[in-house]
Amino acid sequence: MNRLRTFYYVNLLLIAALITHQGYLHLSEADFSDLHTEQVENITANLAGQSEYKFAVVGNIKNSVQVFQDEMIPQLHSGDFAFLVSAGNAVSSGDEENYRAIYEVFEHLKMPYLLTFGEQEGSDFGDFRFYQYFGPHFFSFVAGNSHFLFLDGTGKTSLSWQMSWLERELNASTARHKLVFIGLPVHEPLADTPLFEEKNYFADAQARQRLRELFTRQGVDVVFSANLTLFARQAINGVDYVTTGGAGGLIVDSENSFHHYLEVTVTDKGVMIEPQRVDPAAEGWLKTLESIWSTIYSFFYVSFLRFLLIVSLLVVVAMKLHRLLIEDKDYYRDFDIDPAPFMNRSLKVGMFTNNYFPFVSGVSVSVERLRRGLQHLGDKVLTFVPHYPQSETNGSEDEPGIVRLPRLYTFGNHGNFPLANIFLPRFGRRLKEFKPDVIHVHHPFWIGSLGLWLGRRRRIPVVYTYHTRLEHYAHYVPLPGLIFRNLISHYLVKRFANKCNGVVVPTYSAEEYLRIIGVKTPILVCPTGIEFQRFQQLDNQRLAELKEKYQLQDEQVLISVSRLGSEKNIDFMLEALVRVKAKSLRPFKLLLIGDGPERERLKRKIRQLDLHNEVVLVGPVPPEEIAVYYQLGDIFVFASKSETQGMVILEAMSAGLPVVAVRSSGIDDVIKHQVNGYKTPCRRREWSTAVRELLEDDGLRARMSGEARSFAADYDVAEFAREIHEFYAYLLAEAAQD
């Protein structure tokens, strides 16, 4: 399997390299252009004053480059030819690589050469390349005693324009002979036209007739064309029509289908044409085999990179299909894996997080609780975190087990989002000295990516905790919101999670989301623990101080703990409280705890909604004091839809606060509707009605308070750390088995 996977990724790299090469071909400049200009000058100079000379004509080089290069060119060099003309289809298609390849082939010739613009030359936007590298699609020149005229039979150039031009050229011509080259045959289809080549003639029958009439009227000697894999010659109204395809194509060694080139001898008396066979001594069946091999060789020679690209893509598809259809899939965990050898061991855990104290957030609290919980079990934890401006140290440990990475840049008004320098090698060495058994990352990017890279490099299991619904943070990303929300965020999470050995999620709804977007990694559903006992302890003196500070008297106190960001849906909550204020029989005051970029705007909105007597923006509260603030309250209110678990809700419940929240992921698994709180749709009427019921019904509030405290008791941090430790043990046992 590992070899198969390696082969799969090698193919992906090959595909990427070939696509890059194609990009290079299309963006780089070729070292040749306007070749026909120089070639015509050489031909004119060579034939100056000559009334007798020989030149060669070949057709359909595209499918037998080997025959042309290895067999024909040596014979042409020994034949005393003045120049060579390709009657059409010298390239297999008009792609950039094919034009460059055929140029290299013609470089072997020791004589001038000209190309007729044929169907293949014009395909795949090749008409632009032909014009750039060789010259116009139709042109003429006079050399020796002959007038040479090249036409575009592909339809890329207006036929009416060409015929008008051709009429003028021939009318003014004083040359003894007139020779025309057009890539597609203009005579009527031959009786022995090869199979599948019935459409290889000039398409418009009426246009063919008009051209033949013009050639007859103007006394053209010979019309050369290609595009058929045979040799054919016929006289029509005094004009010779010669079709040559023997320089390429799949020949069958019949009377008319054989590898050849044309020897054209021009004298004052006339034009003599003789087909010259290539390798006439070979057996008939051998010629056919050589022709087949020549066709295959040409595909490799002229389009080898494209061939590799196609093969690589097919290999990738075949391997994917093999995995889907043939390999046995077991979607259950392997119950034969025995984690016991690692269960009772003290493990070394390297943690990597983008958020940590002194910045207070759900992730910071979760990381700290897991860190302390694992240490209480006897595990050793080394945690890599960013350095904040408020921190006293930069790049060193401010307490045992905490390594702060110096910042490159700081986002946010208060420096709450430092961009850590993850490129310093000393942190990799620090982890190496620590010798971790497991790496646990808490974000799918930056410091989290550093942890994943170090873990994969050291071949140790990497665990990722899915804390944050990234799609709800699109407004912080300098990209179009819909693109990040609908595509990038989900892809980022999926790709990162599938690179890890295990994923921890706090709720079953979060697990469902990861499976939907395609995460295949083993998942542990384990809510972040809370320090339940700490929320049972009362500090009456501190409570009295806070009540006096916030002028709390007989009103009911609502508590909300949230970062003041747009993703937390605080506007909805404030607007709903306007309805509560208008209809409730009981006065209330909301203590909104937290800080963030929306603070000043929310302060203005509170005044606009006339809630300045009911809502207090408390600001950030130290983690060690948060329990006291919960004790101030009667009800916990929440409106965020971006949570993966809503840890503050469990904290509020542990302090005996029933909850009113908007139904969403992370909330749905924690609140039991009408038991320990209310979870409502994101509609102000329903949400405000639930708040009013709890405000006005003391018995209901007391009952739900008891249910909330009882529910939260099952989420103690000690159990949380034990489950994570067991997950580590399972992944270590799985890695040892491999």
C-alpha positions, 0 to 999 in steps of 0.5 A: 500500500505504501508503494502504491501511495508513493506511486500515486503521488509521484504521478501527481507530481509528474502531472504538475511538472508537465502542466508547468512545462506546458505553461512554460512553452506557452509563456516563453519565447521560441528562438525562431520566427518568420522562417519562410522569409529566409527559406525563400531568399535561399531558394531564390538565390540557389535557382538564380539563372537555372532552367533545370533543377530538382526539388522534393515534396513530402506529405503527412510528416506528422505521423512518421517523424522517424521515417522522415528523419531517419530514412528520408532525410539521408536519401534527400541529402544524396539526391541533389535536391535544391529544396524541399516542400511539405505539402501539408500536415507536418505537425500532429497538431498546432500545439506549441510543443509540436511546432518546436519539435518539427522545427528541430526535425527540419534542422537536420535538413541541409537544404531550404524547406517550405511548409504548406499550411494544412489542417493539422498546422491550423488545429488547436490555435496553430494558425497563430503559431504558423504565422508567427514561426513560418509566415502567412498562410498563403504566399507566392514567390518566383524562382528559376523558371517557376512561379510557386503558389501556396494556398490555405485550404483549411478555411482559416482564410477567406477562399474568395480573398485567396481566389482574387489574389491567386487570379491577380498573381497568375495573370501577372506571372511570366514564369515558364511553370506554375506550381500550386501547393494546397494541403487538402486535395481539390480533385474529386474523391478517389475510388481507392480513398483509404478507410476513414479518410473520406472527409480528408478532401477540401470540404466545399465541392463547389469551391473545389470546382471553382479552384479547378476551373481557375487552375485550368484557365490560368495554365497551372502545371501541377497542384500538390496536396497531402492529407491522404495516406497514399500516392495519387496522380491524375490529369484534369483538363490539362492540370496535374493533381498530385496527392502525396501522403507517403511521408507519414500516415499508417501505410498498408503496403498496397499499390498506392499506400507506401512510404515515399517522397516525390522527386520533382524535376523542372525543365523548360520542357515540363515538370516530371514527378516520380515517387521515390519509395523508402526502403523498397527492399523490405517485405510487405508485412514488415513495411506495415509493421514499420508503419505502425511503429512509425505512427507510435514513434511520432506520437511519442516524439512530437507529443511525448509530454502530452502522452505522459500527461494522459498516461499519468492522469489515467494512472491516477484515475485507475488507482483511485478506482482501485481504492474505491472498487477493489480494495476492502474498506472497513469503516469501523475502527479496528477493535483488535488494536490494543491501547493498553501498553500506552494507557498507563504510561506517562506520555509526552505531548507537544501542543501547537496553538495560534491562541493562548493567554493572555488573549482570552478566548474559547480556544485559549481556555480549552487548550489550557484546561487540556494542558493542565488535565493531562499534567494532572494525569502525569503526562508531560506537555510542551505547548508552542504558542504565539508571543503577545505584546502583553507577554513579558517574554519573547521566544522563551518559556514564561512558565515551564512547558510554555514556549512562545514564538516571536511574532512577525506581525500583529493583527487587531487593535489590541495585538490579539492576533499575532502572526508568529514566526514559525520558520525559526529552526530552534523551535524544531530543535526544542521539540526534538529535545522534548521527544514527544510521543504525540503532537496535538494541534489546535488550528488547521493553519500556521502554528498548527501547520508547523505542528503537523509538519514536525509530527509527520517529519518525526513519524509520530501521531498528530491529533487535531482538535476542531475548535472553530467553524472557519466559514463564519470568520470569512470577514477577517480574510482578505478574500471574497467572502463567498469563496472563502465561506463556501469553498476554501474554509471547508477544503482547508479543514478537510485537507488538514484533518485528513493529514492527521492521525486523529481528530477531536471534536466537542459535539456530534454535530461537529463530527457530522459536519466533518464527515459530510465534507469528506474527513476520513480520519478517526474522530473522538467526540469529547466536549472540552471539560469544565472545572465544575467545582470552581463554579460551585464556590461563592465569594460573597465579598467579591459578589457584593463588590461587583453588584455595587460596581454594576449597580445591580439591585432588584432586576434580573441579571442576564449574563453573556460571555462572547467575543465582540465580533460580527460572527457572534451575532450580538446585533441579533441579541440586542435587537431581541432585547428591545422586544423583551424590554417592551413586553416584560413585566420584570426589569433586567440588566445584561452584563455582556462580558468580552472584548473585540473589534465590534466594541465601539460599534456595539456601544453606539448601537446600544444607545441607538436602541435605548438599551444603555440602562439595560446593557453593560459592556463589561469588557474582558474578564480574567479567567480566574474571575469568570466564575464570580461573574456567572454567580451574579446572573440569573439567566445566560443568553447567547446568540452565536451560530459559529460555535463548535461546542459553546463552552461558555454555555457549560460554564454557565450551567455549572453555575446554575444558569439556565440558557437561552440560545440560538439553535446551531452546531455546538449548541444543539448537543448541549442544551436540552430544550425546555429542560436546562434551557431554550434553543430557539430558531434565529428569530427575535420573537421566539428568542425574546419570548423564551427570555421573558418566560424565564424572567417572569417565572421564578419556579421555571427558572429555579427548576431549569437552574437545577437541571443545568447544574446537574447536566454540567456536572458530567463534563468535568475536566478530569474526564475530558483529559482521561478521554484524550489520553485514551485517544492518544494511546489508541493512535500510538498503538495503531502506529506501532501496529503499522 
